[in-house]
């Protein structure tokens, strides 16, 4: 787990909540008088003086308070978001104290429909049939209230054990409280006996990679697709224990320092042959998907404009 210094926390506390809202979550709020109200929860008011959620009877003055109390971020993640920095890796102590008791896991409450999640993922270039298939299998849905996209990880018995929450109208992303990192979001292959697996840092990257295959941008891959939920390989190690027939791993983590570190860790897993396959454009596979789709639209438009029949 990473950590941040007292100085970083102090700097983060200097960021005003209204400054943060207008810069990062303006689409979630509307102007009301001298302040702003959250569109989905009008009882949550923000002004230059701070924020107050009337229905929950909680409030604060800084963006750090808002991110931890309303958006559910841990202190380290909230500080890093506000300072646009990465946490320092903590070296575990041999004489560490007993870990905090894990709070019971519960999936976020479902919304009555999945319209916003479908629209959001389509805006990121994901194939609609793939989105609907995930919803049908119970690995994706829209939450009630904030309308986040919820990517579900299940155990070998089909029980939900993990949920990655991704904002559809903001940059919010966080694991649901009590999530077990041994389980991640999975896209199964057509052949359940496939001996190949591809791993990604986030569910949207897994969806983007499969969309790229289905749209003919990259060669077809009919193996398991697993989202690690970050830079830890615990999810993969546990998955391999449950699927000992898998012998090959395609490492599709982000094309950056952290993504390369993930690849190095996976290369050390015994009994599995790993191959690094970073995204082509940008840092992740969704950047690649949107870039290739944009280039294709531009090419198609140029062909249409130069058609001799026009």
C-alpha positions in Angstrom: 0.0 0.0 0.0 1.3 3.5 -0.7 1.4 6.5 1.6 1.6 10.3 1.4 3.5 12.7 3.6 2.1 15.2 6.1 3.2 17.9 3.8 1.2 16.4 0.9 -1.9 16.1 3.1 -1.4 19.8 4.1 -1.2 20.9 0.5 -4.2 18.8 -0.5 -6.3 20.5 2.3 -5.6 23.8 0.7 -7.6 22.8 -2.4 -11.1 24.3 -2.1 -14.1 22.1 -2.8 -15.6 24.5 -5.2 -12.3 24.8 -7.1 -12.2 21.0 -7.4 -15.9 20.7 -8.4 -15.6 23.2 -11.2 -12.4 21.7 -12.5 -13.3 18.0 -12.3 -17.0 17.4 -11.7 -18.8 20.4 -13.3 -21.0 18.0 -15.2 -22.4 16.6 -12.0 -23.6 20.0 -10.6 -25.8 22.9 -11.6 -25.7 26.5 -10.5 -28.2 27.5 -7.9 -28.0 31.0 -6.5 -24.5 31.7 -5.2 -23.6 28.0 -5.1 -24.0 24.7 -6.8 -26.2 21.7 -6.2 -25.5 18.1 -7.3 -27.9 17.1 -10.0 -28.6 13.6 -8.7 -28.6 14.7 -5.1 -29.9 18.3 -4.9 -29.6 18.3 -1.1 -25.8 18.3 -1.6 -24.8 21.9 -1.8 -21.4 23.4 -2.6 -20.1 27.0 -2.3 -16.9 28.9 -1.7 -17.4 28.2 2.0 -17.5 24.5 1.6 -20.0 21.7 1.1 -23.0 20.3 3.0 -25.1 17.2 2.3 -28.4 18.1 4.0 -30.1 14.7 3.7 -27.0 13.0 5.2 -26.3 15.8 7.7 -22.6 15.8 6.9 -20.4 18.5 5.5 -16.9 19.9 5.2 -14.8 22.8 3.9 -12.2 21.2 1.6 -12.1 19.1 -1.5 -10.2 16.5 0.6 -13.2 16.2 2.9 -15.6 15.9 -0.1 -13.6 13.2 -1.8 -13.3 11.0 1.3 -16.8 11.6 2.7 -18.9 11.8 -0.4 -17.0 10.0 -3.1 -15.6 7.3 -0.9 -11.9 7.6 -1.6 -9.3 6.7 1.0 -7.0 9.4 2.3 -4.0 8.4 0.1 -6.1 8.2 -3.1 -7.8 11.5 -2.4 -4.6 13.3 -1.8 -3.0 11.9 -4.9 -6.1 13.0 -7.0 -5.9 16.5 -5.7 -2.1 16.9 -6.1 -2.0 14.8 -9.3 0.7 12.7 -7.8 1.3 9.0 -7.2 1.7 7.5 -3.7 5.1 6.4 -2.4 5.3 2.7 -2.1 5.3 1.6 1.5 7.8 -1.1 2.6 5.9 -3.5 4.9 7.3 -4.0 8.4 8.1 -7.4 9.8 6.5 -6.3 13.0 3.3 -4.9 11.6 0.3 -4.6 13.7 -2.8 -6.7 13.1 -4.7 -5.6 10.0 -8.0 -3.8 10.3 -11.0 -6.0 10.2 -12.4 -6.1 6.7 -15.9 -4.6 6.5 -18.6 -6.8 4.9 -18.8 -6.6 1.2 -22.0 -5.5 -0.4 -22.8 -4.6 -4.0 -23.9 -1.0 -4.6 -27.7 -0.7 -5.0 -28.8 -1.2 -8.6 -30.5 1.4 -10.6 -33.8 0.6 -12.3 -32.1 0.5 -15.7 -28.6 0.7 -17.2 -29.1 3.4 -19.8 -26.4 5.8 -18.5 -23.8 3.0 -18.2 -24.6 1.8 -21.8 -24.4 5.3 -23.2 -21.1 6.0 -21.3 -19.4 2.8 -22.4 -20.6 3.4 -26.0 -19.1 6.9 -25.8 -15.8 5.2 -25.0 -16.1 3.1 -28.2 -17.2 -0.2 -26.6 -19.4 -2.4 -28.7 -23.0 -2.3 -27.5 -23.5 -6.1 -27.9 -20.5 -6.7 -25.6 -21.9 -4.3 -23.0 -25.3 -6.0 -23.1 -23.7 -9.4 -22.8 -21.9 -8.3 -19.6 -25.1 -7.0 -18.2 -26.9 -10.2 -19.0 -24.1 -12.2 -17.3 -24.3 -10.1 -14.2 -20.8 -8.7 -14.4 -21.9 -5.1 -15.1 -24.7 -2.8 -14.1 -25.6 0.8 -13.2 -25.8 1.9 -9.6 -28.6 3.9 -8.1 -27.9 7.5 -7.1 -24.6 8.4 -8.7 -25.2 6.1 -11.7 -21.7 4.6 -11.6 -20.7 1.7 -13.8 -20.3 -1.3 -11.5 -17.9 -4.0 -12.7 -18.4 -7.2 -10.7 -15.9 -9.9 -9.8 -17.3 -13.3 -8.7 -15.9 -16.3 -7.0 -15.9 -19.9 -8.3 -19.5 -20.3 -7.0 -20.8 -17.2 -8.8 -21.0 -15.1 -5.7 -20.1 -11.4 -6.0 -16.9 -10.7 -4.1 -15.6 -7.6 -5.7 -16.9 -4.4 -7.4 -15.0 -1.7 -9.3 -17.0 1.5 -9.4 -16.5 3.9 -12.3 -18.2 7.3 -12.7 -20.2 7.9 -15.9 -20.2 11.7 -15.5 -16.9 12.3 -13.7 -13.5 10.8 -13.2 -14.6 9.0 -10.0 -13.3 5.5 -9.6 -13.0 3.3 -6.5 -13.5 -0.3 -5.3 -16.6 -0.9 -3.3 -15.9 -1.2 0.4 -15.1 -4.7 1.5 -14.1 -5.9 -2.0 -11.8 -8.9 -2.2 -8.9 -8.2 -4.6 -8.5 -11.9 -5.3 -11.5 -11.7 -7.6 -11.7 -9.4 -10.6 -13.9 -8.5 -13.6 -13.7 -11.3 -16.2 -14.6 -11.6 -19.9 -14.8 -15.4 -20.6 -13.7 -16.9 -23.9 -15.9 -18.9 -26.3 -13.8 -21.9 -25.5 -13.8 -22.4 -21.7 -10.8 -24.8 -22.0 -8.6 -22.0 -23.5 -5.1 -22.1 -22.0 -4.5 -18.4 -22.6 -5.4 -15.3 -20.5 -4.9 -11.6 -21.1 -4.7 -9.2 -18.2 -5.4 -5.5 -18.0 -5.4 -2.9 -15.2 -9.0 -1.9 -15.6 -12.3 -3.4 -16.9 -12.7 -0.8 -19.6 -9.3 -1.8 -21.0 -10.5 -5.5 -21.2 -13.7 -4.4 -22.9 -11.7 -2.1 -25.3 -9.3 -5.0 -26.3 -12.2 -7.3 -27.1 -13.9 -4.6 -29.1 -10.7 -4.0 -31.1 -10.7 -7.8 -31.9 -14.3 -7.8 -32.9 -14.0 -4.8 -35.1 -11.0 -6.2 -36.9 -8.3 -3.7 -35.7 -6.2 -6.4 -34.0 -6.0 -10.2 -34.4 -8.7 -12.3 -32.7 -7.9 -13.5 -29.2 -10.1 -16.2 -27.8 -8.7 -16.5 -24.3 -9.8 -15.3 -20.8 -9.7 -11.5 -20.2 -9.1 -10.5 -16.6 -9.0 -7.0 -15.0 -6.5 -6.8 -12.2 -8.1 -3.7 -10.6 -4.8 -1.8 -10.5 -1.1 -2.9 -10.3 -1.4 -5.9 -8.0 -1.1 -9.4 -9.5 -3.1 -11.0 -6.6 -6.1 -11.3 -8.9 -4.2 -13.2 -11.5 -2.4 -15.5 -9.1 -5.7 -16.5 -7.6 -7.3 -17.0 -11.0 -4.5 -19.2 -12.1 -4.9 -21.4 -9.0 -8.6 -21.9 -10.0 -7.6 -22.5 -13.7 -4.4 -24.6 -13.6 -4.7 -25.4 -17.3 -3.8 -21.9 -18.3 -0.2 -21.8 -19.5 0.1 -18.5 -21.5 -0.5 -14.9 -20.3 -0.7 -11.9 -22.5 0.2 -8.9 -20.4 -1.9 -5.9 -21.7 -1.3 -3.5 -18.8 -0.8 0.2 -19.5 2.1 1.5 -21.5 3.8 3.3 -18.7 6.1 2.7 -15.8 3.4 1.1 -13.6 2.2 -1.1 -16.4 5.7 -2.3 -17.1 6.1 -3.1 -13.4 3.0 -5.3 -13.6 4.6 -7.1 -16.6 7.8 -7.7 -14.6 5.8 -9.2 -11.7 3.8 -11.5 -14.0 7.0 -12.7 -15.7 8.1 -14.1 -12.3 5.0 -16.4 -11.9 6.2 -20.0 -12.3 4.6 -22.3 -14.8 3.2 -19.5 -17.0 4.7 -18.1 -20.2 4.1 -14.3 -20.3 4.3 -12.0 -23.3 4.1 -8.2 -23.1 1.5 -6.7 -25.4 1.2 -3.0 -24.5 -1.4 -0.7 -26.1 -0.4 0.9 -29.4 -1.7 4.5 -28.9 -1.7 6.3 -25.6 -1.2 4.7 -22.3 -4.1 2.2 -22.3 -6.3 0.1 -24.6 -9.2 2.5 -24.5 -7.0 5.2 -25.9 -5.9 2.8 -28.6 -9.5 1.9 -29.4 -10.7 5.5 -29.6 -7.7 6.5 -31.7 -8.2 3.7 -34.2 -11.9 4.3 -34.5 -11.3 8.1 -35.0 -8.7 7.3 -37.7 -11.2 4.9 -39.4 -14.0 7.5 -39.4 -11.6 10.1 -40.9 -10.5 7.7 -43.6 -14.1 6.7 -44.4 -15.1 10.4 -44.7 -12.2 11.1 -47.0 -13.2 8.2 -49.3 -16.8 9.4 -49.3 -15.7 13.0 -50.2 -13.5 11.7 -53.1 -16.0 9.3 -54.5 -16.4 9.7 -58.3 -20.1 9.3 -57.9 -20.5 12.5 -56.0 
